[in-house]
Amino acid sequence: MSSDHLCAHCGSSSVQVKHVTRSFGKASALLVIEAIPMFSCPDCGESYFSAQTLHEIERIKALRKSVAVARQVPVASFQLAAA
């Protein structure tokens, strides 16, 4: 999906909006936010959030108890296999 924005880093008009998932905190304080709009530039490789998006992330984090839905999440630890 393309946007009408220019890349904030290189000025390219090829910037795209992608939707990503990010996690904040850990253990019982873990909060996962899905479908966050992120600008991504295929020309310079930079990815970034708008100021409006960052403010909304902070709002969601502050209101987490009233806006988040509890789900069980499987967790795995990364371990290098022996060579």
mmCIF file of the N, C-alpha and C atoms, coordinates in Angstrom:
data_MODEL
# 
_entry.id   MODEL 
# 
loop_
_atom_site.group_PDB 
_atom_site.id 
_atom_site.type_symbol 
_atom_site.label_atom_id 
_atom_site.label_alt_id 
_atom_site.label_comp_id 
_atom_site.label_asym_id 
_atom_site.label_entity_id 
_atom_site.label_seq_id 
_atom_site.pdbx_PDB_ins_code 
_atom_site.Cartn_x 
_atom_site.Cartn_y 
_atom_site.Cartn_z 
_atom_site.occupancy 
_atom_site.B_iso_or_equiv 
_atom_site.pdbx_formal_charge 
_atom_site.auth_seq_id 
_atom_site.auth_comp_id 
_atom_site.auth_asym_id 
_atom_site.auth_atom_id 
_atom_site.pdbx_PDB_model_num 
ATOM 1   N N  . MET A 1 1  ? 0.850  -1.163  0.000  1.00 0.00 ? 1  MET A N  1 
ATOM 2   C CA . MET A 1 1  ? 0.000  0.000   0.000  1.00 0.00 ? 1  MET A CA 1 
ATOM 3   C C  . MET A 1 1  ? 0.896  1.226   0.000  1.00 0.00 ? 1  MET A C  1 
ATOM 4   N N  . SER A 1 2  ? 0.727  2.122   -0.922 1.00 0.00 ? 2  SER A N  1 
ATOM 5   C CA . SER A 1 2  ? 1.517  3.337   -0.996 1.00 0.00 ? 2  SER A CA 1 
ATOM 6   C C  . SER A 1 2  ? 0.853  4.436   -0.194 1.00 0.00 ? 2  SER A C  1 
ATOM 7   N N  . SER A 1 3  ? 1.670  5.435   0.150  1.00 0.00 ? 3  SER A N  1 
ATOM 8   C CA . SER A 1 3  ? 1.129  6.571   0.875  1.00 0.00 ? 3  SER A CA 1 
ATOM 9   C C  . SER A 1 3  ? 1.395  7.828   0.064  1.00 0.00 ? 3  SER A C  1 
ATOM 10  N N  . ASP A 1 4  ? 0.794  8.939   0.469  1.00 0.00 ? 4  ASP A N  1 
ATOM 11  C CA . ASP A 1 4  ? 1.005  10.210  -0.201 1.00 0.00 ? 4  ASP A CA 1 
ATOM 12  C C  . ASP A 1 4  ? 2.149  10.972  0.453  1.00 0.00 ? 4  ASP A C  1 
ATOM 13  N N  . HIS A 1 5  ? 2.938  10.329  1.271  1.00 0.00 ? 5  HIS A N  1 
ATOM 14  C CA . HIS A 1 5  ? 4.011  10.970  2.020  1.00 0.00 ? 5  HIS A CA 1 
ATOM 15  C C  . HIS A 1 5  ? 5.352  10.792  1.323  1.00 0.00 ? 5  HIS A C  1 
ATOM 16  N N  . LEU A 1 6  ? 6.267  11.679  1.647  1.00 0.00 ? 6  LEU A N  1 
ATOM 17  C CA . LEU A 1 6  ? 7.652  11.539  1.227  1.00 0.00 ? 6  LEU A CA 1 
ATOM 18  C C  . LEU A 1 6  ? 8.434  10.946  2.386  1.00 0.00 ? 6  LEU A C  1 
ATOM 19  N N  . CYS A 1 7  ? 9.468  10.193  2.073  1.00 0.00 ? 7  CYS A N  1 
ATOM 20  C CA . CYS A 1 7  ? 10.309 9.607   3.110  1.00 0.00 ? 7  CYS A CA 1 
ATOM 21  C C  . CYS A 1 7  ? 10.936 10.725  3.937  1.00 0.00 ? 7  CYS A C  1 
ATOM 22  N N  . ALA A 1 8  ? 10.841 10.597  5.242  1.00 0.00 ? 8  ALA A N  1 
ATOM 23  C CA . ALA A 1 8  ? 11.403 11.604  6.150  1.00 0.00 ? 8  ALA A CA 1 
ATOM 24  C C  . ALA A 1 8  ? 12.927 11.598  6.131  1.00 0.00 ? 8  ALA A C  1 
ATOM 25  N N  . HIS A 1 9  ? 13.534 10.542  5.600  1.00 0.00 ? 9  HIS A N  1 
ATOM 26  C CA . HIS A 1 9  ? 14.990 10.434  5.602  1.00 0.00 ? 9  HIS A CA 1 
ATOM 27  C C  . HIS A 1 9  ? 15.616 10.830  4.267  1.00 0.00 ? 9  HIS A C  1 
ATOM 28  N N  . CYS A 1 10 ? 15.053 10.350  3.153  1.00 0.00 ? 10 CYS A N  1 
ATOM 29  C CA . CYS A 1 10 ? 15.676 10.620  1.854  1.00 0.00 ? 10 CYS A CA 1 
ATOM 30  C C  . CYS A 1 10 ? 14.790 11.437  0.918  1.00 0.00 ? 10 CYS A C  1 
ATOM 31  N N  . GLY A 1 11 ? 13.522 11.642  1.272  1.00 0.00 ? 11 GLY A N  1 
ATOM 32  C CA . GLY A 1 11 ? 12.616 12.433  0.441  1.00 0.00 ? 11 GLY A CA 1 
ATOM 33  C C  . GLY A 1 11 ? 11.964 11.660  -0.693 1.00 0.00 ? 11 GLY A C  1 
ATOM 34  N N  . SER A 1 12 ? 12.205 10.369  -0.788 1.00 0.00 ? 12 SER A N  1 
ATOM 35  C CA . SER A 1 12 ? 11.624 9.550   -1.851 1.00 0.00 ? 12 SER A CA 1 
ATOM 36  C C  . SER A 1 12 ? 10.097 9.522   -1.758 1.00 0.00 ? 12 SER A C  1 
ATOM 37  N N  . SER A 1 13 ? 9.457  9.466   -2.905 1.00 0.00 ? 13 SER A N  1 
ATOM 38  C CA . SER A 1 13 ? 7.995  9.346   -2.929 1.00 0.00 ? 13 SER A CA 1 
ATOM 39  C C  . SER A 1 13 ? 7.564  7.877   -2.962 1.00 0.00 ? 13 SER A C  1 
ATOM 40  N N  . SER A 1 14 ? 8.515  6.956   -2.849 1.00 0.00 ? 14 SER A N  1 
ATOM 41  C CA . SER A 1 14 ? 8.211  5.522   -2.883 1.00 0.00 ? 14 SER A CA 1 
ATOM 42  C C  . SER A 1 14 ? 7.848  4.948   -1.520 1.00 0.00 ? 14 SER A C  1 
ATOM 43  N N  . VAL A 1 15 ? 7.789  5.796   -0.491 1.00 0.00 ? 15 VAL A N  1 
ATOM 44  C CA . VAL A 1 15 ? 7.522  5.314   0.863  1.00 0.00 ? 15 VAL A CA 1 
ATOM 45  C C  . VAL A 1 15 ? 6.186  4.569   0.909  1.00 0.00 ? 15 VAL A C  1 
ATOM 46  N N  . GLN A 1 16 ? 6.161  3.481   1.668  1.00 0.00 ? 16 GLN A N  1 
ATOM 47  C CA . GLN A 1 16 ? 4.971  2.647   1.802  1.00 0.00 ? 16 GLN A CA 1 
ATOM 48  C C  . GLN A 1 16 ? 4.563  2.567   3.269  1.00 0.00 ? 16 GLN A C  1 
ATOM 49  N N  . VAL A 1 17 ? 3.304  2.279   3.515  1.00 0.00 ? 17 VAL A N  1 
ATOM 50  C CA . VAL A 1 17 ? 2.827  2.059   4.874  1.00 0.00 ? 17 VAL A CA 1 
ATOM 51  C C  . VAL A 1 17 ? 2.655  0.557   5.061  1.00 0.00 ? 17 VAL A C  1 
ATOM 52  N N  . LYS A 1 18 ? 3.331  0.027   6.082  1.00 0.00 ? 18 LYS A N  1 
ATOM 53  C CA . LYS A 1 18 ? 3.195  -1.380  6.441  1.00 0.00 ? 18 LYS A CA 1 
ATOM 54  C C  . LYS A 1 18 ? 2.615  -1.428  7.841  1.00 0.00 ? 18 LYS A C  1 
ATOM 55  N N  . HIS A 1 19 ? 1.973  -2.525  8.174  1.00 0.00 ? 19 HIS A N  1 
ATOM 56  C CA . HIS A 1 19 ? 1.408  -2.688  9.516  1.00 0.00 ? 19 HIS A CA 1 
ATOM 57  C C  . HIS A 1 19 ? 2.212  -3.752  10.243 1.00 0.00 ? 19 HIS A C  1 
ATOM 58  N N  . VAL A 1 20 ? 2.721  -3.387  11.415 1.00 0.00 ? 20 VAL A N  1 
ATOM 59  C CA . VAL A 1 20 ? 3.617  -4.260  12.157 1.00 0.00 ? 20 VAL A CA 1 
ATOM 60  C C  . VAL A 1 20 ? 3.079  -4.513  13.563 1.00 0.00 ? 20 VAL A C  1 
ATOM 61  N N  . THR A 1 21 ? 3.651  -5.509  14.221 1.00 0.00 ? 21 THR A N  1 
ATOM 62  C CA . THR A 1 21 ? 3.332  -5.841  15.597 1.00 0.00 ? 21 THR A CA 1 
ATOM 63  C C  . THR A 1 21 ? 4.578  -5.581  16.433 1.00 0.00 ? 21 THR A C  1 
ATOM 64  N N  . ARG A 1 22 ? 4.406  -4.924  17.571 1.00 0.00 ? 22 ARG A N  1 
ATOM 65  C CA . ARG A 1 22 ? 5.526  -4.638  18.467 1.00 0.00 ? 22 ARG A CA 1 
ATOM 66  C C  . ARG A 1 22 ? 5.140  -5.021  19.888 1.00 0.00 ? 22 ARG A C  1 
ATOM 67  N N  . SER A 1 23 ? 6.132  -5.450  20.670 1.00 0.00 ? 23 SER A N  1 
ATOM 68  C CA . SER A 1 23 ? 5.894  -5.784  22.072 1.00 0.00 ? 23 SER A CA 1 
ATOM 69  C C  . SER A 1 23 ? 6.604  -4.768  22.956 1.00 0.00 ? 23 SER A C  1 
ATOM 70  N N  . PHE A 1 24 ? 6.009  -4.512  24.104 1.00 0.00 ? 24 PHE A N  1 
ATOM 71  C CA . PHE A 1 24 ? 6.525  -3.561  25.078 1.00 0.00 ? 24 PHE A CA 1 
ATOM 72  C C  . PHE A 1 24 ? 6.505  -4.231  26.436 1.00 0.00 ? 24 PHE A C  1 
ATOM 73  N N  . GLY A 1 25 ? 7.574  -4.081  27.213 1.00 0.00 ? 25 GLY A N  1 
ATOM 74  C CA . GLY A 1 25 ? 7.651  -4.699  28.528 1.00 0.00 ? 25 GLY A CA 1 
ATOM 75  C C  . GLY A 1 25 ? 7.983  -6.174  28.430 1.00 0.00 ? 25 GLY A C  1 
ATOM 76  N N  . LYS A 1 26 ? 7.877  -6.875  29.566 1.00 0.00 ? 26 LYS A N  1 
ATOM 77  C CA . LYS A 1 26 ? 8.134  -8.311  29.588 1.00 0.00 ? 26 LYS A CA 1 
ATOM 78  C C  . LYS A 1 26 ? 7.395  -8.959  30.746 1.00 0.00 ? 26 LYS A C  1 
ATOM 79  N N  . ALA A 1 27 ? 7.336  -10.263 30.693 1.00 0.00 ? 27 ALA A N  1 
ATOM 80  C CA . ALA A 1 27 ? 6.655  -11.084 31.708 1.00 0.00 ? 27 ALA A CA 1 
ATOM 81  C C  . ALA A 1 27 ? 5.225  -10.585 31.933 1.00 0.00 ? 27 ALA A C  1 
ATOM 82  N N  . SER A 1 28 ? 4.817  -10.353 33.166 1.00 0.00 ? 28 SER A N  1 
ATOM 83  C CA . SER A 1 28 ? 3.431  -9.952  33.425 1.00 0.00 ? 28 SER A CA 1 
ATOM 84  C C  . SER A 1 28 ? 3.130  -8.538  32.942 1.00 0.00 ? 28 SER A C  1 
ATOM 85  N N  . ALA A 1 29 ? 4.161  -7.758  32.634 1.00 0.00 ? 29 ALA A N  1 
ATOM 86  C CA . ALA A 1 29 ? 3.973  -6.392  32.125 1.00 0.00 ? 29 ALA A CA 1 
ATOM 87  C C  . ALA A 1 29 ? 3.998  -6.342  30.598 1.00 0.00 ? 29 ALA A C  1 
ATOM 88  N N  . LEU A 1 30 ? 4.045  -7.508  29.936 1.00 0.00 ? 30 LEU A N  1 
ATOM 89  C CA . LEU A 1 30 ? 4.107  -7.548  28.475 1.00 0.00 ? 30 LEU A CA 1 
ATOM 90  C C  . LEU A 1 30 ? 2.833  -7.000  27.851 1.00 0.00 ? 30 LEU A C  1 
ATOM 91  N N  . LEU A 1 31 ? 3.009  -6.135  26.859 1.00 0.00 ? 31 LEU A N  1 
ATOM 92  C CA . LEU A 1 31 ? 1.895  -5.626  26.065 1.00 0.00 ? 31 LEU A CA 1 
ATOM 93  C C  . LEU A 1 31 ? 2.286  -5.756  24.605 1.00 0.00 ? 31 LEU A C  1 
ATOM 94  N N  . VAL A 1 32 ? 1.446  -6.385  23.802 1.00 0.00 ? 32 VAL A N  1 
ATOM 95  C CA . VAL A 1 32 ? 1.669  -6.534  22.372 1.00 0.00 ? 32 VAL A CA 1 
ATOM 96  C C  . VAL A 1 32 ? 0.643  -5.665  21.656 1.00 0.00 ? 32 VAL A C  1 
ATOM 97  N N  . ILE A 1 33 ? 1.127  -4.814  20.760 1.00 0.00 ? 33 ILE A N  1 
ATOM 98  C CA . ILE A 1 33 ? 0.234  -3.968  19.968 1.00 0.00 ? 33 ILE A CA 1 
ATOM 99  C C  . ILE A 1 33 ? 0.360  -4.405  18.523 1.00 0.00 ? 33 ILE A C  1 
ATOM 100 N N  . GLU A 1 34 ? -0.774 -4.765  17.927 1.00 0.00 ? 34 GLU A N  1 
ATOM 101 C CA . GLU A 1 34 ? -0.812 -5.242  16.546 1.00 0.00 ? 34 GLU A CA 1 
ATOM 102 C C  . GLU A 1 34 ? -1.259 -4.139  15.599 1.00 0.00 ? 34 GLU A C  1 
ATOM 103 N N  . ALA A 1 35 ? -0.935 -4.299  14.333 1.00 0.00 ? 35 ALA A N  1 
ATOM 104 C CA . ALA A 1 35 ? -1.407 -3.439  13.235 1.00 0.00 ? 35 ALA A CA 1 
ATOM 105 C C  . ALA A 1 35 ? -0.977 -1.979  13.387 1.00 0.00 ? 35 ALA A C  1 
ATOM 106 N N  . ILE A 1 36 ? 0.244  -1.762  13.857 1.00 0.00 ? 36 ILE A N  1 
ATOM 107 C CA . ILE A 1 36 ? 0.770  -0.400  13.987 1.00 0.00 ? 36 ILE A CA 1 
ATOM 108 C C  . ILE A 1 36 ? 1.236  0.059   12.605 1.00 0.00 ? 36 ILE A C  1 
ATOM 109 N N  . PRO A 1 37 ? 0.740  1.217   12.114 1.00 0.00 ? 37 PRO A N  1 
ATOM 110 C CA . PRO A 1 37 ? 1.199  1.693   10.804 1.00 0.00 ? 37 PRO A CA 1 
ATOM 111 C C  . PRO A 1 37 ? 2.633  2.220   10.893 1.00 0.00 ? 37 PRO A C  1 
ATOM 112 N N  . MET A 1 38 ? 3.488  1.722   9.997  1.00 0.00 ? 38 MET A N  1 
ATOM 113 C CA . MET A 1 38 ? 4.891  2.116   9.968  1.00 0.00 ? 38 MET A CA 1 
ATOM 114 C C  . MET A 1 38 ? 5.251  2.502   8.537  1.00 0.00 ? 38 MET A C  1 
ATOM 115 N N  . PHE A 1 39 ? 5.915  3.639   8.381  1.00 0.00 ? 39 PHE A N  1 
ATOM 116 C CA . PHE A 1 39 ? 6.396  4.043   7.065  1.00 0.00 ? 39 PHE A CA 1 
ATOM 117 C C  . PHE A 1 39 ? 7.666  3.268   6.761  1.00 0.00 ? 39 PHE A C  1 
ATOM 118 N N  . SER A 1 40 ? 7.786  2.778   5.536  1.00 0.00 ? 40 SER A N  1 
ATOM 119 C CA . SER A 1 40 ? 8.943  2.007   5.119  1.00 0.00 ? 40 SER A CA 1 
ATOM 120 C C  . SER A 1 40 ? 9.368  2.487   3.728  1.00 0.00 ? 40 SER A C  1 
ATOM 121 N N  . CYS A 1 41 ? 10.644 2.841   3.584  1.00 0.00 ? 41 CYS A N  1 
ATOM 122 C CA . CYS A 1 41 ? 11.142 3.356   2.310  1.00 0.00 ? 41 CYS A CA 1 
ATOM 123 C C  . CYS A 1 41 ? 12.005 2.312   1.614  1.00 0.00 ? 41 CYS A C  1 
ATOM 124 N N  . PRO A 1 42 ? 11.580 1.831   0.449  1.00 0.00 ? 42 PRO A N  1 
ATOM 125 C CA . PRO A 1 42 ? 12.377 0.845   -0.271 1.00 0.00 ? 42 PRO A CA 1 
ATOM 126 C C  . PRO A 1 42 ? 13.647 1.449   -0.878 1.00 0.00 ? 42 PRO A C  1 
ATOM 127 N N  . ASP A 1 43 ? 13.699 2.774   -1.020 1.00 0.00 ? 43 ASP A N  1 
ATOM 128 C CA . ASP A 1 43 ? 14.871 3.411   -1.624 1.00 0.00 ? 43 ASP A CA 1 
ATOM 129 C C  . ASP A 1 43 ? 16.046 3.522   -0.661 1.00 0.00 ? 43 ASP A C  1 
ATOM 130 N N  . CYS A 1 44 ? 15.800 3.988   0.581  1.00 0.00 ? 44 CYS A N  1 
ATOM 131 C CA . CYS A 1 44 ? 16.910 4.156   1.534  1.00 0.00 ? 44 CYS A CA 1 
ATOM 132 C C  . CYS A 1 44 ? 16.925 3.091   2.620  1.00 0.00 ? 44 CYS A C  1 
ATOM 133 N N  . GLY A 1 45 ? 15.839 2.297   2.722  1.00 0.00 ? 45 GLY A N  1 
ATOM 134 C CA . GLY A 1 45 ? 15.793 1.211   3.700  1.00 0.00 ? 45 GLY A CA 1 
ATOM 135 C C  . GLY A 1 45 ? 15.326 1.612   5.090  1.00 0.00 ? 45 GLY A C  1 
ATOM 136 N N  . GLU A 1 46 ? 15.011 2.883   5.295  1.00 0.00 ? 46 GLU A N  1 
ATOM 137 C CA . GLU A 1 46 ? 14.574 3.336   6.614  1.00 0.00 ? 46 GLU A CA 1 
ATOM 138 C C  . GLU A 1 46 ? 13.113 2.970   6.873  1.00 0.00 ? 46 GLU A C  1 
ATOM 139 N N  . SER A 1 47 ? 12.812 2.677   8.135  1.00 0.00 ? 47 SER A N  1 
ATOM 140 C CA . SER A 1 47 ? 11.446 2.435   8.586  1.00 0.00 ? 47 SER A CA 1 
ATOM 141 C C  . SER A 1 47 ? 11.237 3.286   9.824  1.00 0.00 ? 47 SER A C  1 
ATOM 142 N N  . TYR A 1 48 ? 10.063 3.907   9.928  1.00 0.00 ? 48 TYR A N  1 
ATOM 143 C CA . TYR A 1 48 ? 9.820  4.801   11.064 1.00 0.00 ? 48 TYR A CA 1 
ATOM 144 C C  . TYR A 1 48 ? 8.328  4.989   11.284 1.00 0.00 ? 48 TYR A C  1 
ATOM 145 N N  . PHE A 1 49 ? 7.996  5.429   12.510 1.00 0.00 ? 49 PHE A N  1 
ATOM 146 C CA . PHE A 1 49 ? 6.616  5.730   12.887 1.00 0.00 ? 49 PHE A CA 1 
ATOM 147 C C  . PHE A 1 49 ? 6.408  7.238   12.840 1.00 0.00 ? 49 PHE A C  1 
ATOM 148 N N  . SER A 1 50 ? 5.195  7.658   12.525 1.00 0.00 ? 50 SER A N  1 
ATOM 149 C CA . SER A 1 50 ? 4.863  9.082   12.569 1.00 0.00 ? 50 SER A CA 1 
ATOM 150 C C  . SER A 1 50 ? 4.718  9.510   14.030 1.00 0.00 ? 50 SER A C  1 
ATOM 151 N N  . ALA A 1 51 ? 4.787  10.810  14.270 1.00 0.00 ? 51 ALA A N  1 
ATOM 152 C CA . ALA A 1 51 ? 4.591  11.338  15.621 1.00 0.00 ? 51 ALA A CA 1 
ATOM 153 C C  . ALA A 1 51 ? 3.204  10.965  16.140 1.00 0.00 ? 51 ALA A C  1 
ATOM 154 N N  . GLN A 1 52 ? 2.204  11.026  15.268 1.00 0.00 ? 52 GLN A N  1 
ATOM 155 C CA . GLN A 1 52 ? 0.835  10.673  15.664 1.00 0.00 ? 52 GLN A CA 1 
ATOM 156 C C  . GLN A 1 52 ? 0.764  9.212   16.113 1.00 0.00 ? 52 GLN A C  1 
ATOM 157 N N  . THR A 1 53 ? 1.440  8.329   15.389 1.00 0.00 ? 53 THR A N  1 
ATOM 158 C CA . THR A 1 53 ? 1.461  6.916   15.752 1.00 0.00 ? 53 THR A CA 1 
ATOM 159 C C  . THR A 1 53 ? 2.159  6.706   17.091 1.00 0.00 ? 53 THR A C  1 
ATOM 160 N N  . LEU A 1 54 ? 3.275  7.384   17.311 1.00 0.00 ? 54 LEU A N  1 
ATOM 161 C CA . LEU A 1 54 ? 3.986  7.262   18.587 1.00 0.00 ? 54 LEU A CA 1 
ATOM 162 C C  . LEU A 1 54 ? 3.132  7.742   19.753 1.00 0.00 ? 54 LEU A C  1 
ATOM 163 N N  . HIS A 1 55 ? 2.375  8.814   19.553 1.00 0.00 ? 55 HIS A N  1 
ATOM 164 C CA . HIS A 1 55 ? 1.472  9.302   20.599 1.00 0.00 ? 55 HIS A CA 1 
ATOM 165 C C  . HIS A 1 55 ? 0.383  8.277   20.893 1.00 0.00 ? 55 HIS A C  1 
ATOM 166 N N  . GLU A 1 56 ? -0.144 7.639   19.838 1.00 0.00 ? 56 GLU A N  1 
ATOM 167 C CA . GLU A 1 56 ? -1.188 6.626   20.027 1.00 0.00 ? 56 GLU A CA 1 
ATOM 168 C C  . GLU A 1 56 ? -0.632 5.401   20.753 1.00 0.00 ? 56 GLU A C  1 
ATOM 169 N N  . ILE A 1 57 ? 0.603  5.007   20.446 1.00 0.00 ? 57 ILE A N  1 
ATOM 170 C CA . ILE A 1 57 ? 1.235  3.892   21.154 1.00 0.00 ? 57 ILE A CA 1 
ATOM 171 C C  . ILE A 1 57 ? 1.332  4.217   22.641 1.00 0.00 ? 57 ILE A C  1 
ATOM 172 N N  . GLU A 1 58 ? 1.754  5.424   22.973 1.00 0.00 ? 58 GLU A N  1 
ATOM 173 C CA . GLU A 1 58 ? 1.864  5.836   24.375 1.00 0.00 ? 58 GLU A CA 1 
ATOM 174 C C  . GLU A 1 58 ? 0.494  5.859   25.053 1.00 0.00 ? 58 GLU A C  1 
ATOM 175 N N  . ARG A 1 59 ? -0.543 6.293   24.325 1.00 0.00 ? 59 ARG A N  1 
ATOM 176 C CA . ARG A 1 59 ? -1.898 6.305   24.870 1.00 0.00 ? 59 ARG A CA 1 
ATOM 177 C C  . ARG A 1 59 ? -2.359 4.877   25.173 1.00 0.00 ? 59 ARG A C  1 
ATOM 178 N N  . ILE A 1 60 ? -2.114 3.967   24.230 1.00 0.00 ? 60 ILE A N  1 
ATOM 179 C CA . ILE A 1 60 ? -2.499 2.562   24.424 1.00 0.00 ? 60 ILE A CA 1 
ATOM 180 C C  . ILE A 1 60 ? -1.768 1.977   25.627 1.00 0.00 ? 60 ILE A C  1 
ATOM 181 N N  . LYS A 1 61 ? -0.475 2.260   25.742 1.00 0.00 ? 61 LYS A N  1 
ATOM 182 C CA . LYS A 1 61 ? 0.292  1.763   26.882 1.00 0.00 ? 61 LYS A CA 1 
ATOM 183 C C  . LYS A 1 61 ? -0.263 2.297   28.200 1.00 0.00 ? 61 LYS A C  1 
ATOM 184 N N  . ALA A 1 62 ? -0.642 3.566   28.230 1.00 0.00 ? 62 ALA A N  1 
ATOM 185 C CA . ALA A 1 62 ? -1.181 4.173   29.451 1.00 0.00 ? 62 ALA A CA 1 
ATOM 186 C C  . ALA A 1 62 ? -2.551 3.596   29.824 1.00 0.00 ? 62 ALA A C  1 
ATOM 187 N N  . LEU A 1 63 ? -3.334 3.235   28.806 1.00 0.00 ? 63 LEU A N  1 
ATOM 188 C CA . LEU A 1 63 ? -4.693 2.724   29.035 1.00 0.00 ? 63 LEU A CA 1 
ATOM 189 C C  . LEU A 1 63 ? -4.779 1.207   28.878 1.00 0.00 ? 63 LEU A C  1 
ATOM 190 N N  . ARG A 1 64 ? -3.667 0.538   28.959 1.00 0.00 ? 64 ARG A N  1 
ATOM 191 C CA . ARG A 1 64 ? -3.591 -0.891  28.651 1.00 0.00 ? 64 ARG A CA 1 
ATOM 192 C C  . ARG A 1 64 ? -4.666 -1.733  29.332 1.00 0.00 ? 64 ARG A C  1 
ATOM 193 N N  . LYS A 1 65 ? -5.004 -1.438  30.573 1.00 0.00 ? 65 LYS A N  1 
ATOM 194 C CA . LYS A 1 65 ? -5.986 -2.264  31.294 1.00 0.00 ? 65 LYS A CA 1 
ATOM 195 C C  . LYS A 1 65 ? -7.374 -2.150  30.686 1.00 0.00 ? 65 LYS A C  1 
ATOM 196 N N  . SER A 1 66 ? -7.697 -1.018  30.084 1.00 0.00 ? 66 SER A N  1 
ATOM 197 C CA . SER A 1 66 ? -9.040 -0.844  29.521 1.00 0.00 ? 66 SER A CA 1 
ATOM 198 C C  . SER A 1 66 ? -9.105 -1.121  28.017 1.00 0.00 ? 66 SER A C  1 
ATOM 199 N N  . VAL A 1 67 ? -7.963 -1.162  27.318 1.00 0.00 ? 67 VAL A N  1 
ATOM 200 C CA . VAL A 1 67 ? -8.013 -1.367  25.872 1.00 0.00 ? 67 VAL A CA 1 
ATOM 201 C C  . VAL A 1 67 ? -7.442 -2.711  25.409 1.00 0.00 ? 67 VAL A C  1 
ATOM 202 N N  . ALA A 1 68 ? -6.650 -3.357  26.254 1.00 0.00 ? 68 ALA A N  1 
ATOM 203 C CA . ALA A 1 68 ? -6.017 -4.617  25.858 1.00 0.00 ? 68 ALA A CA 1 
ATOM 204 C C  . ALA A 1 68 ? -6.933 -5.807  26.138 1.00 0.00 ? 68 ALA A C  1 
ATOM 205 N N  . VAL A 1 69 ? -6.812 -6.816  25.307 1.00 0.00 ? 69 VAL A N  1 
ATOM 206 C CA . VAL A 1 69 ? -7.539 -8.071  25.462 1.00 0.00 ? 69 VAL A CA 1 
ATOM 207 C C  . VAL A 1 69 ? -6.514 -9.140  25.836 1.00 0.00 ? 69 VAL A C  1 
ATOM 208 N N  . ALA A 1 70 ? -6.766 -9.872  26.906 1.00 0.00 ? 70 ALA A N  1 
ATOM 209 C CA . ALA A 1 70 ? -5.825 -10.905 27.360 1.00 0.00 ? 70 ALA A CA 1 
ATOM 210 C C  . ALA A 1 70 ? -5.837 -12.091 26.399 1.00 0.00 ? 70 ALA A C  1 
ATOM 211 N N  . ARG A 1 71 ? -4.633 -12.555 26.030 1.00 0.00 ? 71 ARG A N  1 
ATOM 212 C CA . ARG A 1 71 ? -4.467 -13.753 25.193 1.00 0.00 ? 71 ARG A CA 1 
ATOM 213 C C  . ARG A 1 71 ? -3.282 -14.535 25.737 1.00 0.00 ? 71 ARG A C  1 
ATOM 214 N N  . GLN A 1 72 ? -3.302 -15.828 25.538 1.00 0.00 ? 72 GLN A N  1 
ATOM 215 C CA . GLN A 1 72 ? -2.143 -16.638 25.895 1.00 0.00 ? 72 GLN A CA 1 
ATOM 216 C C  . GLN A 1 72 ? -1.157 -16.575 24.734 1.00 0.00 ? 72 GLN A C  1 
ATOM 217 N N  . VAL A 1 73 ? 0.117  -16.402 25.058 1.00 0.00 ? 73 VAL A N  1 
ATOM 218 C CA . VAL A 1 73 ? 1.134  -16.279 24.016 1.00 0.00 ? 73 VAL A CA 1 
ATOM 219 C C  . VAL A 1 73 ? 2.222  -17.307 24.252 1.00 0.00 ? 73 VAL A C  1 
ATOM 220 N N  . PRO A 1 74 ? 2.486  -18.193 23.287 1.00 0.00 ? 74 PRO A N  1 
ATOM 221 C CA . PRO A 1 74 ? 3.594  -19.139 23.447 1.00 0.00 ? 74 PRO A CA 1 
ATOM 222 C C  . PRO A 1 74 ? 4.925  -18.372 23.373 1.00 0.00 ? 74 PRO A C  1 
ATOM 223 N N  . VAL A 1 75 ? 5.874  -18.753 24.227 1.00 0.00 ? 75 VAL A N  1 
ATOM 224 C CA . VAL A 1 75 ? 7.178  -18.097 24.278 1.00 0.00 ? 75 VAL A CA 1 
ATOM 225 C C  . VAL A 1 75 ? 8.254  -19.148 24.139 1.00 0.00 ? 75 VAL A C  1 
ATOM 226 N N  . ALA A 1 76 ? 9.240  -18.890 23.284 1.00 0.00 ? 76 ALA A N  1 
ATOM 227 C CA . ALA A 1 76 ? 10.372 -19.803 23.105 1.00 0.00 ? 76 ALA A CA 1 
ATOM 228 C C  . ALA A 1 76 ? 11.669 -19.033 23.337 1.00 0.00 ? 76 ALA A C  1 
ATOM 229 N N  . SER A 1 77 ? 12.685 -19.716 23.805 1.00 0.00 ? 77 SER A N  1 
ATOM 230 C CA . SER A 1 77 ? 14.000 -19.120 23.986 1.00 0.00 ? 77 SER A CA 1 
ATOM 231 C C  . SER A 1 77 ? 14.870 -19.497 22.805 1.00 0.00 ? 77 SER A C  1 
ATOM 232 N N  . PHE A 1 78 ? 15.622 -18.535 22.293 1.00 0.00 ? 78 PHE A N  1 
ATOM 233 C CA . PHE A 1 78 ? 16.533 -18.783 21.183 1.00 0.00 ? 78 PHE A CA 1 
ATOM 234 C C  . PHE A 1 78 ? 17.805 -19.431 21.717 1.00 0.00 ? 78 PHE A C  1 
ATOM 235 N N  . GLN A 1 79 ? 18.194 -20.522 21.104 1.00 0.00 ? 79 GLN A N  1 
ATOM 236 C CA . GLN A 1 79 ? 19.442 -21.188 21.476 1.00 0.00 ? 79 GLN A CA 1 
ATOM 237 C C  . GLN A 1 79 ? 20.117 -21.652 20.195 1.00 0.00 ? 79 GLN A C  1 
ATOM 238 N N  . LEU A 1 80 ? 21.397 -21.366 20.073 1.00 0.00 ? 80 LEU A N  1 
ATOM 239 C CA . LEU A 1 80 ? 22.142 -21.824 18.902 1.00 0.00 ? 80 LEU A CA 1 
ATOM 240 C C  . LEU A 1 80 ? 22.339 -23.328 18.990 1.00 0.00 ? 80 LEU A C  1 
ATOM 241 N N  . ALA A 1 81 ? 22.139 -23.991 17.871 1.00 0.00 ? 81 ALA A N  1 
ATOM 242 C CA . ALA A 1 81 ? 22.367 -25.433 17.820 1.00 0.00 ? 81 ALA A CA 1 
ATOM 243 C C  . ALA A 1 81 ? 23.864 -25.692 17.782 1.00 0.00 ? 81 ALA A C  1 
ATOM 244 N N  . ALA A 1 82 ? 24.297 -26.758 18.417 1.00 0.00 ? 82 ALA A N  1 
ATOM 245 C CA . ALA A 1 82 ? 25.724 -27.106 18.397 1.00 0.00 ? 82 ALA A CA 1 
ATOM 246 C C  . ALA A 1 82 ? 26.138 -27.460 16.967 1.00 0.00 ? 82 ALA A C  1 
ATOM 247 N N  . ALA A 1 83 ? 27.275 -26.945 16.557 1.00 0.00 ? 83 ALA A N  1 
ATOM 248 C CA . ALA A 1 83 ? 27.732 -27.157 15.167 1.00 0.00 ? 83 ALA A CA 1 
ATOM 249 C C  . ALA A 1 83 ? 28.413 -28.479 14.981 1.00 0.00 ? 83 ALA A C  1 
# 
